[in-house]
Amino acid sequence: MARNLKDELVFVPLGGVGEIGMNMGAYGFGPASSRKWIVVDCGVTFAGPHQPGIELIMADPTFLEENADDVLALILTHSHEDHYGAVLDLWPDFDRPVFATPFTAAMLAAKRASDNLTARLTTLRQGVEDAERRVVKYRENDEVMQTQLGQHDEEQVRVTNEF
């Protein structure tokens, strides 16, 4: 028996599925014609010996660019390169908040400071600075970190991940 679902939850894996690294996924909710998206992670993977001359590989942001008006936010789960390593390269084009723990936000700021951004174009530098200003830090001692994204309640539970 087929059901006509008005609202549905969908997952679009943009990277990191079936491989180690480059984690990026979009979770959408709503009818197909007006779905809102929450992006989880924005990482890189490291090229191997079969890819000479390439150091880092990032997910293709085309799907997000095509749905940019409906993207609500980026949530970073933690500060491993395969989860946050592409933020400074891919996210400045999106005028959306980035949610991160204080530690992940600090790692993102340190990553920005260590990059040679002065050699890049002013517009790119401004985009990265704007993206960094949009980082929303969860409170340091929260065991459960919550926020509201559109009509969605988002909740992260603190867990240990080897560093």
C-alpha positions as CSV (number, residue, x, y, z in Angstrom):
1,M,0.0,0.0,0.0
2,A,1.6,3.3,-1.1
3,R,1.4,6.3,1.2
4,N,1.6,9.9,0.1
5,L,4.1,11.4,2.6
6,K,3.8,15.2,2.8
7,D,7.0,15.6,4.9
8,E,9.9,13.2,4.7
9,L,13.4,13.0,6.1
10,V,16.1,12.3,3.6
11,F,19.8,11.9,3.8
12,V,22.2,12.9,1.0
13,P,25.7,11.6,1.5
14,L,28.1,14.2,-0.1
15,G,31.2,12.4,1.1
16,G,32.6,10.0,3.6
17,V,30.3,7.1,2.8
18,G,32.1,3.9,2.0
19,E,35.4,5.5,2.6
20,I,37.5,7.0,5.4
21,G,37.5,10.8,5.4
22,M,35.7,13.6,3.6
23,N,32.7,13.4,5.8
24,M,29.8,15.6,4.7
25,G,26.1,14.8,4.7
26,A,23.0,16.8,4.2
27,Y,19.8,15.9,6.1
28,G,16.6,17.3,4.6
29,F,13.1,17.5,6.0
30,G,9.9,18.5,4.4
31,P,8.1,18.0,1.1
32,A,10.4,17.6,-1.9
33,S,9.4,21.0,-3.3
34,S,10.4,22.9,-0.1
35,R,12.8,20.8,1.8
36,K,15.2,22.5,4.4
37,W,18.7,21.1,4.8
38,I,21.1,20.8,7.7
39,V,24.7,19.9,6.8
40,V,26.7,17.7,9.1
41,D,30.5,18.0,8.8
42,C,32.6,19.4,6.1
43,G,35.8,17.3,6.0
44,V,38.7,16.3,3.8
45,T,40.4,13.1,2.9
46,F,44.1,12.7,2.2
47,A,45.1,11.5,-1.3
48,G,47.1,8.3,-1.6
49,P,50.0,7.2,-3.7
50,H,47.6,6.5,-6.7
51,Q,46.9,10.3,-6.8
52,P,50.3,12.0,-7.3
53,G,50.3,15.8,-6.9
54,I,47.1,15.8,-4.9
55,E,47.2,16.4,-1.1
56,L,43.5,16.9,0.0
57,I,40.2,15.9,-1.5
58,M,36.9,17.6,-0.6
59,A,33.3,16.8,-1.2
60,D,31.6,18.3,-4.2
61,P,29.4,21.2,-2.9
62,T,27.3,21.4,-6.1
63,F,24.2,19.9,-4.4
64,L,24.5,22.5,-1.6
65,E,25.0,25.3,-4.0
66,E,21.9,24.3,-6.0
67,N,19.9,24.3,-2.7
68,A,21.7,27.2,-1.0
69,D,18.5,29.1,-0.1
70,D,17.2,26.1,1.8
71,V,20.4,25.3,3.8
72,L,19.9,26.2,7.4
73,A,23.3,25.5,9.0
74,L,26.4,23.4,9.3
75,I,27.0,21.3,12.4
76,L,30.5,20.1,13.1
77,T,30.6,16.9,15.1
78,H,34.3,17.2,16.2
79,S,37.7,18.6,15.2
80,H,39.2,15.8,13.1
81,E,40.3,16.9,9.6
82,D,38.0,14.4,8.0
83,H,35.1,16.2,9.7
84,Y,36.0,19.9,9.6
85,G,39.0,20.2,7.3
86,A,37.2,21.7,4.3
87,V,35.2,24.4,6.2
88,L,37.4,27.3,5.3
89,D,37.5,26.3,1.7
90,L,33.8,25.3,1.1
91,W,31.7,27.1,3.7
92,P,32.5,30.8,3.1
93,D,30.2,30.8,0.1
94,F,27.2,30.0,2.4
95,D,25.8,32.7,4.6
96,R,24.7,30.2,7.3
97,P,25.8,29.6,10.9
98,V,28.3,26.9,11.8
99,F,27.6,25.1,15.1
100,A,30.7,23.7,16.9
101,T,31.9,22.9,20.4
102,P,34.3,25.5,21.9
103,F,37.2,23.2,21.2
104,T,36.3,22.6,17.6
105,A,35.7,26.3,17.1
106,A,39.2,27.0,18.5
107,M,40.7,24.4,16.2
108,L,38.9,26.1,13.3
109,A,40.3,29.5,14.3
110,A,43.8,28.0,14.7
111,K,43.5,26.4,11.2
112,R,42.5,29.8,9.8
113,A,45.5,31.5,11.5
114,S,47.9,28.9,10.2
115,D,46.8,29.1,6.6
116,N,48.6,31.6,4.4
117,L,45.5,33.6,3.8
118,T,47.3,36.9,3.2
119,A,48.4,35.6,-0.2
120,R,44.8,35.0,-1.2
121,L,42.4,37.5,-2.7
122,T,40.7,40.0,-0.3
123,T,37.3,38.7,-1.1
124,L,38.3,35.2,-0.1
125,R,39.9,36.4,3.1
126,Q,36.7,38.4,3.9
127,G,34.6,35.3,3.2
128,V,36.6,33.2,5.6
129,E,36.5,35.9,8.2
130,D,32.7,36.1,7.8
131,A,32.4,32.3,8.0
132,E,34.5,32.4,11.2
133,R,32.2,35.1,12.7
134,R,29.2,32.8,12.0
135,V,30.6,30.0,14.3
136,V,28.1,29.4,17.1
137,K,29.9,27.8,20.0
138,Y,28.0,25.5,22.4
139,R,28.6,26.3,26.0
140,E,31.8,24.6,27.4
141,N,30.2,22.6,30.2
142,D,27.0,21.4,28.5
143,E,26.7,17.7,28.5
144,V,23.8,17.9,26.0
145,M,24.1,20.8,23.5
146,Q,20.8,21.9,21.9
147,T,19.8,24.5,19.4
148,Q,16.8,25.2,17.1
149,L,17.3,25.2,13.3
150,G,14.2,26.3,11.6
151,Q,11.5,23.9,12.7
152,H,14.1,21.3,13.8
153,D,15.5,20.8,17.3
154,E,19.1,19.8,17.1
155,E,20.8,18.0,20.0
156,Q,24.3,16.8,20.4
157,V,25.5,14.6,23.3
158,R,29.1,14.9,24.4
159,V,31.1,11.7,23.8
160,T,34.8,10.9,23.8
161,N,36.6,10.5,20.5
162,E,40.3,9.8,20.4
163,F,42.4,12.8,19.3
